[in-house]
C-alpha cells in the first residue's frame, strides 16, 4: 500500500513525496480510512509508530476539501515539547498547501501570550495546545471553537497521568457536540475508557503493537550497586561508540547531580528539567537535534516530549517505576525502522520492577557482565512471586 491509495489532494501528496514518505505505517494504514470516513476513533499505538501523521494527514486533506476559514481542528497535547513537535510536523506535511497551525502552551512571557492571541485573531486552521494554557485563552474569550470539526487527544494517557482530566472535560464544554473526536493513547487503562465513553460517539477501535519495543532496539542491562553507576556510565559514554545519547534518571535532583559529574569528566552533556526556562529547554533540544550536544539527561518528561531521529543509545540510569515508561523511554531510539541500543542499570532494589518490565514485554533482556574494574555486581534474582499480572490492556484490533 502507498499514500496514493488514500486519494489525498495532489498537493498534499507532493509534500509527502518531498519528505520521502512512500508507504504508510500500520497505524496510518488503519487509522486514515476511518478518519476520512468521519468516524470517531480510539487508537492504541506505541511511540515511534507514526501516529501523528496518522491523524494529521486525513485532517489536512479534509480541510482542503471543506475550504474551512475558521478553527477547524483542536489537538490537545500533554507537554509543550510535544505540542511544538506536532506543530512542526504539520508545517512540514502542509508545505505545499494553504493550511496553517499554531502551538499554544504556557511557560513563556506575556509576549508569547499576546503572540498566540494575535495569531488566532488573524486566522488559523489547526490549534495544538496544552490544556492549562488553552483554558486561560478560553476564559479570556480569545478562542472561538463554534465551527470546530475535529478534536484530537494525543497521548491521552499521559494527559490523565498529569492530572488534566477535569481540564479536558472543561475544554470540551466549549466545543460543538457535533464533531469528529480522535483519541490516541499508548495504553488503555480504565480512566481512558471512562473518558472515551464520555466524549466519543460509537468509535472505531484499533491497536498497534501495544507495549512492545521496536524490533530494531538492542536491549541490554547491567546489574550494579548504586556506587558503580557513575563509573559505568562514564565508561560507556567515553567509549565513543554512541554519537547521540538520551539518558533518564528518576528525579530532577538526580539529573542535576549526574550532569555535574559527567561535565567534570569532560563529557558533553546537558541536563533537561523543569527548573529551566522554556527558551532554555528549547535551545537544548535544538542543540541535541543538530548534534551539537551528544548527551541529554532528563526525567520521564523527555520520554514523551522529544522527537529526534538518529538517537543511538538510550540509558536508563534508574529503572522507571512503571513498565510502560520503560517502553516509552527506549522508544526514542530505533525510530522509523532504524536500529539503536537501550541500556538499563538495575540495582538490587530495582530487580522486581525490571522483572515486571520483562513480563510486560514477554521477553528477557540480556544482562551484560560488569567490567572487572568495577568489582563484584549483585545477582539478578527477582522475587517472581511478587510479579503482578499486569494491567488489563486494550487489545482489540480492527478487522478489515
C-alpha positions as a LaTeX table, in Angstrom:
\begin{tabular}{lrrr}
\hline
Residue & $x$ (\AA) & $y$ (\AA) & $z$ (\AA) \\
\hline
Unk1 & 0.00 & 0.00 & 0.00 \\
Unk2 & 1.16 & 3.57 & $-0.74$ \\
Unk3 & $-0.16$ & 7.01 & 0.22 \\
Unk4 & $-1.61$ & 7.29 & $-3.30$ \\
Unk5 & $-4.23$ & 4.73 & $-2.28$ \\
Unk6 & $-5.86$ & 7.23 & 0.09 \\
Unk7 & $-6.73$ & 9.57 & $-2.79$ \\
Unk8 & $-5.28$ & 12.58 & $-0.98$ \\
Unk9 & $-5.15$ & 16.02 & $-2.60$ \\
Unk10 & $-2.27$ & 16.07 & $-5.10$ \\
Unk11 & $-0.55$ & 18.99 & $-3.31$ \\
Unk12 & $-0.60$ & 17.03 & $-0.06$ \\
Unk13 & 0.90 & 14.05 & $-1.86$ \\
Unk14 & 3.61 & 16.33 & $-3.26$ \\
Unk15 & 4.54 & 17.23 & 0.30 \\
Unk16 & 4.74 & 13.57 & 1.29 \\
Unk17 & 6.88 & 12.84 & $-1.73$ \\
Unk18 & 9.22 & 15.72 & $-0.92$ \\
Unk19 & 9.67 & 14.30 & 2.61 \\
Unk20 & 10.42 & 10.85 & 1.23 \\
Unk21 & 7.26 & 9.23 & 2.61 \\
Unk22 & 6.23 & 6.35 & 0.35 \\
Unk23 & 4.36 & 3.74 & 2.36 \\
Unk24 & 2.11 & 4.27 & 5.38 \\
Unk25 & 2.97 & 2.67 & 8.71 \\
Unk26 & 0.47 & 0.17 & 10.18 \\
Unk27 & $-1.22$ & 2.82 & 12.36 \\
Unk28 & $-1.51$ & 5.14 & 9.35 \\
Unk29 & $-2.83$ & 2.38 & 7.12 \\
Unk30 & $-5.60$ & 1.54 & 9.60 \\
Unk31 & $-6.44$ & 4.98 & 11.02 \\
Unk32 & $-6.50$ & 7.16 & 7.89 \\
Unk33 & $-9.51$ & 5.47 & 6.19 \\
Unk34 & $-11.51$ & 5.68 & 9.44 \\
Unk35 & $-10.75$ & 9.38 & 9.87 \\
Unk36 & $-11.53$ & 10.12 & 6.23 \\
Unk37 & $-14.84$ & 8.34 & 6.81 \\
Unk38 & $-15.64$ & 10.88 & 9.59 \\
Unk39 & $-15.86$ & 8.27 & 12.34 \\
Unk40 & $-14.67$ & 8.72 & 15.92 \\
Unk41 & $-11.57$ & 6.71 & 16.74 \\
Unk42 & $-9.74$ & 5.17 & 19.69 \\
Unk43 & $-6.21$ & 4.24 & 18.65 \\
Unk44 & $-3.65$ & 2.48 & 20.81 \\
Unk45 & $-0.16$ & 2.86 & 19.41 \\
Unk46 & 3.30 & 2.93 & 20.93 \\
Unk47 & 5.69 & 5.80 & 20.38 \\
Unk48 & 7.52 & 5.92 & 17.07 \\
Unk49 & 4.75 & 4.29 & 15.03 \\
Unk50 & 3.85 & 7.39 & 13.00 \\
Unk51 & 0.64 & 8.21 & 14.88 \\
Unk52 & 0.95 & 11.98 & 14.42 \\
Unk53 & 0.84 & 11.71 & 10.64 \\
Unk54 & $-1.94$ & 9.12 & 11.03 \\
Unk55 & $-4.34$ & 11.85 & 12.13 \\
Unk56 & $-2.69$ & 14.95 & 10.63 \\
Unk57 & $-2.76$ & 13.74 & 7.01 \\
Unk58 & $-6.50$ & 12.95 & 6.75 \\
Unk59 & $-7.35$ & 16.14 & 8.64 \\
Unk60 & $-5.25$ & 18.22 & 6.24 \\
Unk61 & $-6.97$ & 16.56 & 3.30 \\
Unk62 & $-10.42$ & 17.22 & 4.79 \\
Unk63 & $-9.57$ & 20.88 & 5.40 \\
Unk64 & $-8.57$ & 21.21 & 1.75 \\
Unk65 & $-11.89$ & 19.68 & 0.68 \\
Unk66 & $-14.05$ & 21.77 & 3.02 \\
Unk67 & $-12.23$ & 25.06 & 2.48 \\
Unk68 & $-12.58$ & 25.93 & 6.18 \\
Unk69 & $-11.93$ & 29.52 & 7.20 \\
Unk70 & $-12.28$ & 29.08 & 10.97 \\
Unk71 & $-10.51$ & 26.97 & 13.58 \\
Unk72 & $-11.11$ & 23.54 & 12.11 \\
Unk73 & $-9.10$ & 21.29 & 14.43 \\
Unk74 & $-8.01$ & 21.28 & 18.06 \\
Unk75 & $-5.20$ & 18.95 & 19.11 \\
Unk76 & $-4.63$ & 18.57 & 22.86 \\
Unk77 & $-1.11$ & 17.61 & 23.96 \\
Unk78 & 0.27 & 16.85 & 27.44 \\
Unk79 & 3.51 & 18.86 & 27.08 \\
Unk80 & 4.86 & 21.96 & 25.41 \\
Unk81 & 7.57 & 19.95 & 23.70 \\
Unk82 & 5.09 & 17.58 & 22.08 \\
Unk83 & 2.83 & 20.48 & 21.05 \\
Unk84 & 5.77 & 22.12 & 19.31 \\
Unk85 & 6.75 & 18.90 & 17.56 \\
Unk86 & 3.21 & 18.30 & 16.31 \\
Unk87 & 3.14 & 21.88 & 15.01 \\
Unk88 & 6.46 & 21.35 & 13.24 \\
Unk89 & 5.22 & 18.13 & 11.64 \\
Unk90 & 2.04 & 19.83 & 10.45 \\
Unk91 & 4.13 & 22.61 & 8.96 \\
Unk92 & 6.24 & 20.06 & 7.09 \\
Unk93 & 3.30 & 17.98 & 5.83 \\
Unk94 & 1.40 & 21.12 & 4.79 \\
Unk95 & 4.38 & 22.67 & 2.98 \\
Unk96 & 2.64 & 22.75 & $-0.42$ \\
Unk97 & $-0.86$ & 23.59 & 0.82 \\
Unk98 & $-2.56$ & 26.59 & 2.38 \\
Unk99 & $-3.25$ & 25.22 & 5.86 \\
Unk100 & $-1.97$ & 26.98 & 8.98 \\
Unk101 & $-1.35$ & 25.86 & 12.57 \\
Unk102 & $-0.17$ & 27.27 & 15.88 \\
Unk103 & 1.16 & 25.70 & 19.08 \\
Unk104 & $-0.37$ & 27.18 & 22.22 \\
Unk105 & 1.41 & 26.47 & 25.51 \\
Unk106 & 2.44 & 28.10 & 28.75 \\
Unk107 & 5.85 & 28.74 & 30.24 \\
Unk108 & 6.65 & 31.84 & 28.21 \\
Unk109 & 6.29 & 35.53 & 28.97 \\
Unk110 & 3.46 & 37.95 & 28.24 \\
Unk111 & 4.74 & 38.45 & 24.72 \\
Unk112 & 4.10 & 34.77 & 23.92 \\
Unk113 & 0.54 & 35.11 & 25.22 \\
Unk114 & $-0.12$ & 38.13 & 23.01 \\
Unk115 & 1.52 & 36.45 & 20.03 \\
Unk116 & $-0.82$ & 33.49 & 20.41 \\
Unk117 & $-3.87$ & 35.76 & 20.65 \\
Unk118 & $-2.87$ & 37.72 & 17.54 \\
Unk119 & $-2.27$ & 34.55 & 15.54 \\
Unk120 & $-5.72$ & 33.25 & 16.44 \\
Unk121 & $-7.42$ & 36.53 & 15.51 \\
Unk122 & $-5.54$ & 36.56 & 12.21 \\
Unk123 & $-6.93$ & 33.13 & 11.41 \\
Unk124 & $-5.58$ & 29.61 & 11.84 \\
Unk125 & $-6.86$ & 26.18 & 10.81 \\
Unk126 & $-5.29$ & 23.95 & 13.47 \\
Unk127 & $-4.58$ & 24.73 & 17.13 \\
Unk128 & $-2.23$ & 22.44 & 19.08 \\
Unk129 & $-2.49$ & 23.24 & 22.78 \\
Unk130 & $-1.63$ & 22.11 & 26.27 \\
Unk131 & $-4.79$ & 22.02 & 28.43 \\
Unk132 & $-3.75$ & 24.61 & 31.03 \\
Unk133 & $-2.82$ & 27.38 & 28.61 \\
Unk134 & $-5.83$ & 26.69 & 26.39 \\
Unk135 & $-8.21$ & 27.13 & 29.33 \\
Unk136 & $-6.61$ & 30.52 & 30.04 \\
Unk137 & $-7.33$ & 31.59 & 26.46 \\
Unk138 & $-10.85$ & 30.19 & 26.57 \\
Unk139 & $-11.76$ & 32.07 & 29.75 \\
Unk140 & $-10.39$ & 35.28 & 28.22 \\
Unk141 & $-12.64$ & 34.79 & 25.19 \\
Unk142 & $-9.72$ & 34.69 & 22.76 \\
Unk143 & $-10.67$ & 31.39 & 21.14 \\
Unk144 & $-13.92$ & 30.56 & 19.40 \\
Unk145 & $-14.48$ & 26.91 & 18.54 \\
Unk146 & $-18.05$ & 27.11 & 17.27 \\
Unk147 & $-17.01$ & 25.89 & 13.79 \\
Unk148 & $-14.67$ & 23.15 & 15.04 \\
Unk149 & $-14.74$ & 19.90 & 13.05 \\
Unk150 & $-12.05$ & 17.77 & 14.72 \\
Unk151 & $-10.82$ & 17.20 & 18.28 \\
Unk152 & $-7.66$ & 15.11 & 18.75 \\
Unk153 & $-6.36$ & 13.95 & 22.12 \\
Unk154 & $-2.73$ & 12.92 & 21.63 \\
Unk155 & $-1.05$ & 10.85 & 24.35 \\
Unk156 & $-4.31$ & 10.86 & 26.28 \\
Unk157 & $-2.95$ & 8.51 & 28.95 \\
Unk158 & $-0.12$ & 10.91 & 29.74 \\
Unk159 & $-2.51$ & 13.86 & 29.97 \\
Unk160 & $-4.60$ & 11.98 & 32.51 \\
Unk161 & $-1.47$ & 10.90 & 34.42 \\
Unk162 & $-0.58$ & 14.59 & 34.66 \\
Unk163 & $-3.97$ & 15.41 & 36.18 \\
Unk164 & $-5.65$ & 17.02 & 33.17 \\
Unk165 & $-8.93$ & 15.05 & 33.25 \\
Unk166 & $-11.03$ & 17.93 & 34.61 \\
Unk167 & $-9.33$ & 20.40 & 32.27 \\
Unk168 & $-10.10$ & 18.21 & 29.26 \\
Unk169 & $-13.76$ & 17.92 & 30.26 \\
Unk170 & $-13.93$ & 21.69 & 30.73 \\
Unk171 & $-12.35$ & 22.35 & 27.33 \\
Unk172 & $-14.81$ & 20.01 & 25.65 \\
Unk173 & $-17.70$ & 22.03 & 27.13 \\
Unk174 & $-16.60$ & 24.88 & 24.84 \\
Unk175 & $-16.70$ & 22.70 & 21.71 \\
Unk176 & $-19.55$ & 21.80 & 19.36 \\
Unk177 & $-21.17$ & 18.48 & 20.19 \\
Unk178 & $-21.20$ & 17.60 & 16.53 \\
Unk179 & $-17.55$ & 16.93 & 15.72 \\
Unk180 & $-15.15$ & 14.11 & 14.99 \\
Unk181 & $-13.13$ & 13.05 & 18.05 \\
Unk182 & $-9.91$ & 11.08 & 17.81 \\
Unk183 & $-8.21$ & 9.65 & 20.90 \\
Unk184 & $-4.64$ & 8.37 & 20.64 \\
Unk185 & $-3.11$ & 6.63 & 23.65 \\
Unk186 & $-0.20$ & 4.30 & 24.28 \\
Unk187 & $-2.16$ & 2.42 & 26.94 \\
Unk188 & $-5.84$ & 1.89 & 27.68 \\
Unk189 & $-6.33$ & 1.98 & 31.47 \\
Unk190 & $-9.85$ & 2.31 & 32.96 \\
Unk191 & $-9.69$ & 6.10 & 33.24 \\
Unk192 & $-9.04$ & 6.37 & 29.50 \\
Unk193 & $-12.04$ & 4.12 & 28.82 \\
Unk194 & $-14.15$ & 6.36 & 31.05 \\
Unk195 & $-13.04$ & 9.45 & 29.17 \\
Unk196 & $-13.60$ & 7.76 & 25.81 \\
Unk197 & $-17.12$ & 6.72 & 26.77 \\
Unk198 & $-17.85$ & 10.32 & 27.74 \\
Unk199 & $-16.58$ & 12.18 & 24.67 \\
Unk200 & $-16.64$ & 9.74 & 21.72 \\
Unk201 & $-19.63$ & 8.52 & 19.73 \\
Unk202 & $-19.62$ & 4.88 & 18.57 \\
Unk203 & $-15.86$ & 4.93 & 17.94 \\
Unk204 & $-13.88$ & 2.58 & 15.77 \\
Unk205 & $-11.02$ & 0.94 & 17.69 \\
Unk206 & $-7.57$ & $-0.10$ & 16.55 \\
Unk207 & $-4.49$ & $-1.30$ & 18.37 \\
Unk208 & $-0.92$ & $-1.39$ & 17.10 \\
Unk209 & 1.82 & $-3.33$ & 18.93 \\
Unk210 & 0.90 & $-2.26$ & 22.44 \\
Unk211 & 3.73 & $-2.44$ & 24.97 \\
Unk212 & 6.23 & $-3.96$ & 22.57 \\
Unk213 & 9.51 & $-2.14$ & 21.85 \\
Unk214 & 10.52 & $-1.63$ & 18.24 \\
Unk215 & 12.27 & $-4.67$ & 16.78 \\
Unk216 & 15.37 & $-2.61$ & 15.98 \\
Unk217 & 16.19 & $-1.88$ & 19.63 \\
Unk218 & 19.04 & $-3.92$ & 21.12 \\
Unk219 & 18.09 & $-4.15$ & 24.81 \\
Unk220 & 20.81 & $-4.72$ & 27.38 \\
Unk221 & 21.15 & $-4.34$ & 31.13 \\
Unk222 & 23.79 & $-4.31$ & 33.86 \\
Unk223 & 23.31 & $-5.42$ & 37.43 \\
Unk224 & 25.01 & $-2.75$ & 39.55 \\
Unk225 & 25.32 & $-1.35$ & 43.03 \\
Unk226 & 24.38 & 2.34 & 43.27 \\
Unk227 & 28.03 & 3.37 & 43.75 \\
Unk228 & 29.01 & 1.62 & 40.50 \\
Unk229 & 26.62 & 3.56 & 38.26 \\
Unk230 & 28.74 & 6.70 & 37.85 \\
Unk231 & 31.87 & 4.89 & 36.75 \\
Unk232 & 29.96 & 2.62 & 34.39 \\
Unk233 & 28.15 & 5.44 & 32.60 \\
Unk234 & 31.43 & 7.33 & 32.19 \\
Unk235 & 32.99 & 4.25 & 30.61 \\
Unk236 & 30.05 & 3.73 & 28.24 \\
Unk237 & 29.95 & 7.37 & 27.12 \\
Unk238 & 33.72 & 7.72 & 26.72 \\
Unk239 & 33.86 & 4.58 & 24.60 \\
Unk240 & 32.93 & 6.70 & 21.59 \\
Unk241 & 30.59 & 4.07 & 20.19 \\
Unk242 & 27.46 & 6.22 & 20.55 \\
Unk243 & 27.16 & 9.65 & 18.95 \\
Unk244 & 23.73 & 10.66 & 20.25 \\
Unk245 & 22.66 & 9.56 & 23.73 \\
Unk246 & 19.46 & 10.12 & 25.71 \\
Unk247 & 19.67 & 9.31 & 29.42 \\
Unk248 & 16.90 & 9.05 & 32.01 \\
Unk249 & 17.13 & 9.42 & 35.79 \\
Unk250 & 14.36 & 9.10 & 38.34 \\
Unk251 & 14.33 & 12.62 & 39.80 \\
Unk252 & 15.22 & 16.18 & 38.88 \\
Unk253 & 17.84 & 16.24 & 41.64 \\
Unk254 & 19.47 & 13.10 & 40.26 \\
Unk255 & 19.52 & 14.66 & 36.78 \\
Unk256 & 21.35 & 17.71 & 38.11 \\
Unk257 & 23.90 & 15.65 & 40.06 \\
Unk258 & 24.69 & 13.34 & 37.14 \\
Unk259 & 25.01 & 16.36 & 34.85 \\
Unk260 & 27.65 & 17.89 & 37.13 \\
Unk261 & 29.55 & 14.60 & 37.42 \\
Unk262 & 29.66 & 13.99 & 33.67 \\
Unk263 & 30.68 & 17.57 & 32.90 \\
Unk264 & 33.63 & 17.23 & 35.28 \\
Unk265 & 34.60 & 14.08 & 33.37 \\
Unk266 & 34.74 & 16.08 & 30.14 \\
Unk267 & 31.57 & 14.62 & 28.61 \\
Unk268 & 29.40 & 16.93 & 26.50 \\
Unk269 & 26.09 & 16.75 & 28.34 \\
Unk270 & 23.08 & 18.97 & 29.02 \\
Unk271 & 20.50 & 18.48 & 31.76 \\
Unk272 & 16.84 & 18.86 & 30.83 \\
Unk273 & 14.46 & 19.58 & 33.72 \\
Unk274 & 11.54 & 21.74 & 34.85 \\
Unk275 & 13.71 & 24.38 & 36.57 \\
Unk276 & 14.91 & 25.58 & 33.17 \\
Unk277 & 13.12 & 28.36 & 31.35 \\
Unk278 & 11.16 & 27.32 & 28.29 \\
Unk279 & 13.65 & 29.05 & 25.98 \\
Unk280 & 16.49 & 27.14 & 27.63 \\
Unk281 & 14.72 & 23.81 & 27.18 \\
Unk282 & 14.02 & 24.55 & 23.53 \\
Unk283 & 17.64 & 25.52 & 22.93 \\
Unk284 & 18.89 & 22.26 & 24.49 \\
Unk285 & 16.58 & 20.24 & 22.23 \\
Unk286 & 17.78 & 22.18 & 19.17 \\
Unk287 & 21.42 & 21.58 & 20.07 \\
Unk288 & 20.75 & 17.89 & 20.61 \\
Unk289 & 18.81 & 17.58 & 17.37 \\
Unk290 & 21.61 & 19.33 & 15.46 \\
Unk291 & 24.25 & 17.05 & 17.07 \\
Unk292 & 25.97 & 19.91 & 18.88 \\
Unk293 & 25.23 & 18.25 & 22.24 \\
Unk294 & 25.89 & 14.49 & 22.26 \\
Unk295 & 24.18 & 13.64 & 25.55 \\
Unk296 & 20.95 & 14.82 & 27.18 \\
Unk297 & 19.85 & 13.66 & 30.61 \\
Unk298 & 16.36 & 14.19 & 31.97 \\
Unk299 & 13.36 & 12.68 & 33.71 \\
Unk300 & 10.39 & 10.99 & 32.04 \\
Unk301 & 9.19 & 14.30 & 30.60 \\
Unk302 & 11.72 & 13.56 & 27.83 \\
Unk303 & 10.29 & 10.13 & 27.01 \\
Unk304 & 7.14 & 11.70 & 25.59 \\
Unk305 & 8.43 & 15.12 & 24.72 \\
Unk306 & 11.39 & 14.55 & 22.43 \\
Unk307 & 11.14 & 13.54 & 18.79 \\
Unk308 & 14.65 & 13.32 & 17.36 \\
Unk309 & 15.80 & 10.88 & 14.73 \\
Unk310 & 19.19 & 9.22 & 14.93 \\
Unk311 & 19.44 & 8.63 & 18.69 \\
Unk312 & 21.98 & 5.81 & 19.04 \\
Unk313 & 21.60 & 4.99 & 22.71 \\
Unk314 & 19.00 & 5.32 & 25.46 \\
Unk315 & 20.28 & 4.82 & 29.01 \\
Unk316 & 18.01 & 4.09 & 31.94 \\
Unk317 & 20.30 & 5.28 & 34.71 \\
Unk318 & 17.41 & 4.38 & 37.01 \\
Unk319 & 14.77 & 1.74 & 36.30 \\
Unk320 & 11.47 & 3.52 & 35.64 \\
Unk321 & 8.67 & 2.90 & 38.17 \\
Unk322 & 6.11 & 1.90 & 35.52 \\
Unk323 & 6.78 & $-0.75$ & 32.83 \\
Unk324 & 5.02 & 1.43 & 30.25 \\
Unk325 & 7.51 & 4.23 & 30.96 \\
Unk326 & 10.31 & 1.87 & 30.01 \\
Unk327 & 8.65 & 1.27 & 26.63 \\
Unk328 & 8.32 & 5.00 & 26.02 \\
Unk329 & 11.89 & 5.72 & 27.10 \\
Unk330 & 13.60 & 3.19 & 24.88 \\
Unk331 & 11.20 & 4.02 & 22.05 \\
Unk332 & 13.19 & 7.22 & 21.50 \\
Unk333 & 15.77 & 5.13 & 19.62 \\
Unk334 & 15.31 & 2.85 & 16.60 \\
Unk335 & 12.58 & 5.07 & 15.21 \\
Unk336 & 11.25 & 4.78 & 11.67 \\
Unk337 & 12.68 & 1.29 & 11.08 \\
Unk338 & 16.23 & 2.19 & 12.20 \\
Unk339 & 18.26 & 0.46 & 14.91 \\
Unk340 & 19.50 & 1.56 & 18.31 \\
Unk341 & 20.59 & 0.38 & 21.75 \\
Unk342 & 18.93 & 0.65 & 25.16 \\
Unk343 & 20.96 & 0.02 & 28.34 \\
Unk344 & 19.45 & $-0.17$ & 31.82 \\
Unk345 & 21.23 & $-0.10$ & 35.19 \\
Unk346 & 19.49 & $-2.45$ & 37.64 \\
Unk347 & 20.20 & $-2.33$ & 41.37 \\
Unk348 & 19.12 & $-4.99$ & 43.86 \\
Unk349 & 16.16 & $-2.89$ & 44.98 \\
Unk350 & 15.02 & $-2.45$ & 41.35 \\
Unk351 & 15.06 & $-6.13$ & 40.38 \\
Unk352 & 11.34 & $-6.72$ & 40.83 \\
Unk353 & 10.47 & $-3.57$ & 38.89 \\
Unk354 & 12.62 & $-4.71$ & 35.98 \\
Unk355 & 11.14 & $-8.21$ & 36.15 \\
Unk356 & 7.69 & $-6.64$ & 35.65 \\
Unk357 & 9.04 & $-4.83$ & 32.59 \\
Unk358 & 10.29 & $-8.12$ & 31.14 \\
Unk359 & 6.95 & $-9.74$ & 31.92 \\
Unk360 & 5.08 & $-6.96$ & 30.14 \\
Unk361 & 7.27 & $-7.32$ & 27.03 \\
Unk362 & 7.22 & $-11.09$ & 27.13 \\
Unk363 & 10.99 & $-11.27$ & 26.77 \\
Unk364 & 14.09 & $-11.37$ & 28.96 \\
Unk365 & 16.64 & $-8.59$ & 28.49 \\
Unk366 & 20.29 & $-9.66$ & 28.17 \\
Unk367 & 22.28 & $-8.97$ & 31.36 \\
Unk368 & 25.83 & $-7.98$ & 30.47 \\
Unk369 & 28.72 & $-8.81$ & 32.82 \\
Unk370 & 30.02 & $-5.81$ & 34.74 \\
Unk371 & 33.60 & $-4.93$ & 33.69 \\
Unk372 & 36.10 & $-6.36$ & 36.18 \\
Unk373 & 37.48 & $-2.99$ & 37.24 \\
Unk374 & 34.15 & $-2.15$ & 38.89 \\
Unk375 & 34.22 & $-5.07$ & 41.28 \\
Unk376 & 31.52 & $-7.58$ & 42.06 \\
Unk377 & 27.98 & $-6.96$ & 40.84 \\
Unk378 & 24.76 & $-8.10$ & 42.53 \\
Unk379 & 22.98 & $-11.11$ & 41.07 \\
Unk380 & 19.73 & $-10.79$ & 39.18 \\
Unk381 & 17.31 & $-12.74$ & 41.34 \\
Unk382 & 13.90 & $-11.05$ & 41.25 \\
Unk383 & 11.18 & $-12.36$ & 43.53 \\
Unk384 & 8.82 & $-13.74$ & 40.90 \\
Unk385 & 6.10 & $-14.29$ & 43.49 \\
Unk386 & 5.70 & $-10.51$ & 43.67 \\
Unk387 & 5.19 & $-10.04$ & 39.97 \\
Unk388 & 1.84 & $-8.53$ & 39.17 \\
Unk389 & $-0.30$ & $-9.93$ & 36.44 \\
Unk390 & 0.00 & $-6.58$ & 34.68 \\
Unk391 & $-2.66$ & $-4.01$ & 33.79 \\
Unk392 & $-5.55$ & $-5.01$ & 31.62 \\
Unk393 & $-4.92$ & $-3.65$ & 28.18 \\
Unk394 & $-6.99$ & $-2.79$ & 25.22 \\
Unk395 & $-6.05$ & $-5.29$ & 22.53 \\
Unk396 & $-8.92$ & $-5.31$ & 20.11 \\
Unk397 & $-7.65$ & $-4.95$ & 16.57 \\
Unk398 & $-9.82$ & $-3.61$ & 13.81 \\
Unk399 & $-10.79$ & $-6.29$ & 11.34 \\
Unk400 & $-10.65$ & $-5.36$ & 7.71 \\
\hline
\end{tabular}
